[in-house]
């Protein structure tokens, strides 16, 4: 009797446990819900949309989602499958969602049957499935008439250009220009090059070398240096003016050369004006005697050096060919100057 009683006790215990398990599964099954929804019920051929499958469940169980390979139905194809995402974890429950990007290339109304959660249903001993859905696929293109034959491709439509189309890119273009200019100036400064301050300023015409030299001779002549016993300063300024002129006119480094080297340079540049060469030679030789041998030239020699300097510059200068506009302006300037002189003379009389 004792063994029979013990067996009865264990059987009763197993039956209670199994019943409690069935009761728990039954209560869990009642708390699990599934749904499916399309982004839209209408699309066009080749258009894409999302099919969202959701399941709400307690957080103490794990249930599997249904799996699809390439299609939902025969006419609805799968483009992409997203992983399962947890949308909510409130009140000890999970709201899970999986999205399918779908498309269709068949026009018409397509029926999507209920999606069945087979594995989850077997575990819960309950049928878990969504509601059925409908998808209308429309054809936005004109119907093709085979009787009309093949037609050529339509040409692109010529639409007018609107500034508003590129207006949004203006800040980026301006920023790019500032970056390019800033980088260029930084590189120039790093390499020790002069930065152009007035980039957009009109470049002034370069003064010809002979004009600068002749103006310098006029300035030296007006200072009357040798007349004030400043003979050395007189010849220093005179030769400096000639050296600057020779350097600009003949591209000879006259400022860094001695008198003999300057004279020798004229033989290498095929200089054939013997008279001008002798005038330059007279000036340089006399200047060397004054600066290094304390020679005191006669007044006539000093005047001759100035005359030879004028002669050398005028004989070797390059006259620029002026345009008609410049010639016209010069004539107007001379006429205006002549009229001013006549007016002054009449006022003096």
C-alpha positions as CSV (number, residue, x, y, z in Angstrom):
1,X,0.0,0.0,0.0
2,X,2.9,2.3,0.7
3,X,4.4,1.9,-2.8
4,X,1.0,2.4,-4.4
5,X,0.4,5.5,-2.4
6,X,3.9,6.9,-3.4
7,X,3.3,6.3,-7.1
8,X,0.0,8.0,-6.8
9,X,1.6,11.0,-5.1
10,X,4.2,11.4,-7.9
11,X,1.7,11.0,-10.7
12,X,-0.5,13.6,-9.1
13,X,2.5,16.0,-8.9
14,X,3.5,15.5,-12.6
15,X,-0.1,16.0,-13.7
16,X,-0.3,19.3,-11.7
17,X,3.0,20.5,-13.2
18,X,2.0,19.6,-16.7
19,X,-1.3,21.4,-16.2
20,X,0.4,24.4,-14.8
21,X,2.6,24.5,-17.9
22,X,-0.3,24.2,-20.3
23,X,-2.1,27.0,-18.4
24,X,1.1,29.2,-18.6
25,X,1.4,28.6,-22.4
26,X,-2.3,29.3,-22.8
27,X,-2.0,32.6,-21.0
28,X,1.1,33.5,-22.9
29,X,-0.5,32.7,-26.2
30,X,-3.4,35.0,-25.3
31,X,-0.8,37.8,-24.8
32,X,0.9,37.5,-28.2
33,X,-0.4,39.4,-31.2
34,X,0.9,39.9,-34.7
35,X,0.1,42.4,-37.5
36,X,1.3,43.4,-41.1
37,X,0.8,46.7,-42.8
38,X,1.9,48.2,-46.2
39,X,3.1,51.8,-46.5
40,X,0.5,52.3,-49.2
41,X,-2.1,50.2,-50.9
42,X,-1.3,51.7,-54.3
43,X,2.0,51.9,-56.2
44,X,3.2,52.0,-59.8
45,X,5.1,49.4,-61.8
46,X,8.6,49.1,-60.4
47,X,7.8,51.3,-57.4
48,X,9.1,50.3,-54.0
49,X,7.5,50.4,-50.6
50,X,7.9,48.8,-47.1
51,X,5.9,45.8,-45.7
52,X,6.0,46.1,-41.9
53,X,5.5,42.9,-39.9
54,X,5.1,43.4,-36.1
55,X,4.7,41.1,-33.1
56,X,3.8,42.1,-29.5
57,X,4.9,39.5,-26.9
58,X,6.0,39.1,-23.2
59,X,9.7,39.6,-22.6
60,X,10.2,36.2,-21.1
61,X,9.8,34.1,-24.3
62,X,11.5,34.1,-27.7
63,X,9.4,33.6,-30.8
64,X,10.5,33.4,-34.4
65,X,9.4,35.6,-37.3
66,X,8.3,34.0,-40.6
67,X,11.0,33.9,-43.3
68,X,10.6,34.7,-47.0
69,X,13.2,34.0,-49.8
70,X,12.6,36.1,-52.8
71,X,8.9,36.8,-53.0
72,X,5.9,37.5,-50.8
73,X,3.5,36.3,-53.5
74,X,4.0,35.4,-57.1
75,X,3.7,39.0,-58.2
76,X,5.2,40.8,-55.2
77,X,9.0,40.5,-55.0
78,X,11.4,41.2,-52.1
79,X,14.1,43.8,-52.8
80,X,15.6,44.0,-49.3
81,X,15.1,42.4,-45.9
82,X,15.9,44.5,-42.8
83,X,16.9,42.9,-39.5
84,X,14.3,42.6,-36.7
85,X,14.1,45.8,-34.6
86,X,12.8,46.3,-31.1
87,X,10.5,49.3,-31.1
88,X,9.3,49.2,-27.4
89,X,10.1,47.5,-24.1
90,X,7.4,48.8,-21.9
91,X,5.3,46.9,-19.3
92,X,7.5,43.8,-19.5
93,X,6.7,43.4,-23.2
94,X,8.5,43.6,-26.5
95,X,7.2,45.2,-29.7
96,X,9.3,43.7,-32.5
97,X,9.2,44.8,-36.2
98,X,10.8,43.5,-39.4
99,X,10.6,45.5,-42.6
100,X,10.6,44.1,-46.2
101,X,11.2,46.4,-49.1
102,X,9.0,45.1,-51.9
103,X,8.1,45.9,-55.5
104,X,6.0,44.5,-58.3
105,X,6.3,44.6,-62.1
106,X,2.8,43.3,-62.8
107,X,-0.1,45.8,-63.0
108,X,-3.4,45.0,-61.4
109,X,-4.8,44.2,-58.0
110,X,-2.7,41.7,-56.0
111,X,-4.0,39.7,-53.0
112,X,-1.5,39.1,-50.2
113,X,-2.8,36.3,-48.0
114,X,-2.4,36.3,-44.2
115,X,1.2,35.9,-43.0
116,X,1.4,32.8,-40.7
117,X,3.9,32.6,-37.8
118,X,4.2,28.8,-38.0
119,X,7.0,28.2,-35.4
120,X,5.6,30.6,-32.9
121,X,2.1,29.1,-33.3
122,X,3.4,25.6,-32.7
123,X,5.2,26.7,-29.6
124,X,2.1,28.4,-28.2
125,X,-0.3,25.9,-29.6
126,X,-2.2,28.7,-31.3
127,X,-2.6,30.0,-34.8
128,X,-0.7,33.2,-35.2
129,X,-1.4,35.1,-38.5
130,X,-1.9,38.6,-39.8
131,X,-4.8,39.9,-41.7
132,X,-4.8,39.7,-45.5
133,X,-3.8,42.7,-47.6
134,X,-4.3,44.1,-51.1
135,X,-1.9,46.0,-53.3
136,X,-2.9,47.9,-56.5
137,X,-0.1,48.2,-59.0
138,X,-0.8,50.8,-61.7
139,X,0.9,51.3,-65.1
140,X,1.8,55.1,-65.5
141,X,3.1,54.6,-69.0
142,X,1.1,54.7,-72.3
143,X,0.0,51.4,-73.6
144,X,2.2,50.0,-76.4
145,X,0.4,49.4,-79.7
146,X,2.3,46.8,-81.7
147,X,0.5,47.8,-84.9
148,X,2.2,51.2,-84.9
149,X,5.7,49.7,-85.1
150,X,8.9,50.9,-83.4
151,X,9.2,54.6,-82.8
152,X,12.3,56.6,-82.2
153,X,13.4,57.8,-78.7
154,X,12.0,61.1,-77.7
155,X,14.6,64.0,-77.6
156,X,15.4,65.6,-74.3
157,X,13.1,68.5,-73.3
158,X,14.9,71.9,-73.6
159,X,14.0,73.6,-70.4
160,X,15.2,77.1,-69.6
161,X,18.1,77.6,-67.1
162,X,17.1,79.1,-63.8
163,X,19.5,80.8,-61.5
164,X,17.6,79.4,-58.5
165,X,18.7,75.9,-59.6
166,X,22.3,76.6,-58.5
167,X,21.6,79.2,-55.9
168,X,22.0,76.7,-53.1
169,X,25.6,76.1,-54.2
170,X,26.7,79.8,-54.0
171,X,28.0,79.6,-50.4
172,X,30.1,76.6,-51.2
173,X,31.5,78.3,-54.4
174,X,32.4,81.5,-52.4
175,X,34.0,79.4,-49.6
176,X,36.0,77.5,-52.2
177,X,37.2,80.7,-53.8
178,X,38.3,82.1,-50.4
179,X,40.1,78.8,-49.6
180,X,42.0,78.9,-53.0
181,X,43.0,82.6,-52.6
182,X,44.0,82.1,-49.0
183,X,46.1,79.0,-49.8
184,X,47.8,80.8,-52.7
185,X,48.7,83.8,-50.7
186,X,50.0,81.7,-47.8
187,X,52.2,79.7,-50.2
188,X,53.5,82.9,-51.8
189,X,54.3,84.4,-48.4
190,X,56.0,81.1,-47.3
191,X,58.2,81.1,-50.4
192,X,59.1,84.7,-49.9
193,X,57.3,86.1,-52.9
194,X,55.7,89.5,-53.1
195,X,52.0,89.4,-52.5
196,X,50.1,91.5,-55.0
197,X,48.2,94.0,-52.9
198,X,46.2,95.6,-55.7
199,X,45.4,92.6,-57.8
200,X,42.5,94.3,-59.7
201,X,44.3,97.6,-60.0
202,X,45.1,98.6,-63.6
203,X,48.9,98.3,-64.2
204,X,50.5,101.6,-64.8
205,X,52.5,101.9,-68.0
206,X,56.3,101.4,-67.4
207,X,58.4,104.5,-67.9
208,X,61.1,103.9,-70.5
209,X,64.7,103.7,-69.3
210,X,65.8,106.7,-71.3
211,X,63.1,109.0,-69.9
212,X,64.2,108.1,-66.3
213,X,67.9,108.6,-67.2
214,X,67.3,112.0,-68.9
215,X,65.2,113.2,-66.0
216,X,68.0,112.2,-63.7
217,X,70.5,114.1,-65.8
218,X,68.3,117.2,-65.6
219,X,68.2,116.8,-61.8
220,X,72.0,116.5,-61.5
221,X,72.5,119.4,-63.9
222,X,70.2,121.6,-61.7
223,X,72.1,120.7,-58.5
224,X,75.3,122.4,-59.8
225,X,77.5,120.0,-57.8
226,X,80.9,120.6,-59.5
227,X,80.3,124.3,-59.4
228,X,80.1,124.0,-55.6
229,X,83.3,121.9,-55.5
230,X,81.4,118.7,-55.1
231,X,83.1,117.1,-58.1
232,X,83.2,113.6,-56.6
233,X,79.4,113.6,-55.9
234,X,78.8,115.0,-59.3
235,X,80.5,112.1,-61.1
236,X,79.1,109.5,-58.7
237,X,75.5,110.6,-59.5
238,X,76.3,110.9,-63.2
239,X,77.7,107.4,-63.6
240,X,74.9,105.9,-61.4
241,X,72.4,107.4,-63.8
242,X,74.2,105.9,-66.8
243,X,74.6,102.5,-65.0
244,X,70.9,102.2,-64.3
245,X,70.1,103.1,-67.9
246,X,72.6,100.6,-69.3
247,X,71.2,97.9,-67.0
248,X,67.6,98.5,-68.2
249,X,68.4,99.2,-71.8
250,X,71.0,96.6,-72.6
251,X,70.3,94.1,-69.8
252,X,73.9,94.3,-68.5
253,X,74.6,94.1,-64.8
254,X,76.2,97.5,-64.9
255,X,75.6,98.3,-61.2
256,X,77.7,95.4,-60.1
257,X,80.6,95.9,-62.7
258,X,83.6,98.1,-62.9
259,X,84.1,100.6,-65.7
260,X,86.3,98.2,-67.7
261,X,83.8,95.4,-67.3
262,X,81.0,97.7,-68.5
263,X,83.0,98.7,-71.6
264,X,83.9,95.0,-72.2
265,X,80.2,94.1,-72.0
266,X,79.4,96.3,-75.0
267,X,81.7,94.2,-77.2
268,X,79.7,91.1,-76.3
269,X,76.4,92.6,-77.3
270,X,77.5,93.6,-80.7
271,X,77.4,97.4,-80.1
272,X,78.4,99.2,-83.3
273,X,78.0,102.9,-82.4
274,X,81.6,103.9,-82.0
275,X,80.8,107.5,-81.3
276,X,78.5,106.7,-78.4
277,X,80.9,104.1,-77.1
278,X,83.7,106.7,-77.0
279,X,81.4,109.2,-75.2
280,X,80.6,106.6,-72.5
281,X,84.3,105.7,-72.2
282,X,85.2,109.3,-71.6
283,X,82.7,109.7,-68.8
284,X,83.7,106.4,-67.0
285,X,87.4,107.1,-67.3
286,X,87.1,110.7,-66.0
287,X,84.8,109.5,-63.1
288,X,87.4,106.8,-62.1
289,X,90.2,109.4,-62.0
290,X,88.0,111.7,-59.9
291,X,86.9,109.0,-57.4
292,X,90.1,107.0,-57.1
293,X,93.0,109.4,-58.1
294,X,91.6,112.6,-56.7
295,X,91.7,114.2,-60.2
296,X,90.4,117.7,-60.5
297,X,88.9,118.1,-64.0
298,X,88.6,121.4,-65.7
299,X,85.2,123.0,-65.9
300,X,85.1,122.2,-69.6
301,X,85.7,118.5,-68.9
302,X,82.8,118.5,-66.4
303,X,80.4,120.1,-69.0
304,X,81.7,117.7,-71.6
305,X,80.9,114.7,-69.4
306,X,77.3,115.9,-69.0
307,X,77.0,116.6,-72.7
308,X,78.4,113.1,-73.6
309,X,75.9,111.5,-71.1
310,X,73.0,113.2,-72.9
311,X,74.4,112.2,-76.3
312,X,74.9,108.6,-75.3
313,X,71.3,108.2,-74.0
314,X,69.7,109.9,-76.9
315,X,71.7,107.9,-79.4
316,X,71.0,104.5,-77.9
317,X,67.4,104.9,-76.6
318,X,64.6,102.9,-78.1
319,X,61.7,105.0,-79.2
320,X,58.3,103.5,-78.4
321,X,55.8,103.4,-81.2
322,X,52.8,105.3,-79.9
323,X,49.2,104.4,-80.8
324,X,47.0,106.9,-82.6
325,X,45.1,107.6,-79.4
326,X,48.4,108.5,-77.6
327,X,49.5,110.7,-80.5
328,X,46.1,112.4,-80.5
329,X,46.3,113.0,-76.8
330,X,49.9,114.4,-77.1
331,X,48.7,116.9,-79.8
332,X,45.8,118.0,-77.6
333,X,48.1,118.5,-74.6
334,X,50.5,120.6,-76.7
335,X,47.7,122.7,-78.1
336,X,46.3,123.2,-74.6
337,X,49.8,124.2,-73.3
338,X,50.3,126.6,-76.2
339,X,46.9,128.2,-75.6
340,X,47.8,128.6,-71.9
341,X,51.1,130.3,-72.8
342,X,49.3,132.7,-75.3
343,X,46.8,133.6,-72.6
344,X,49.5,134.3,-70.0
345,X,51.4,136.5,-72.6
346,X,48.2,138.5,-73.4
347,X,47.6,139.0,-69.7
348,X,51.2,140.3,-69.2
349,X,50.8,142.7,-72.0
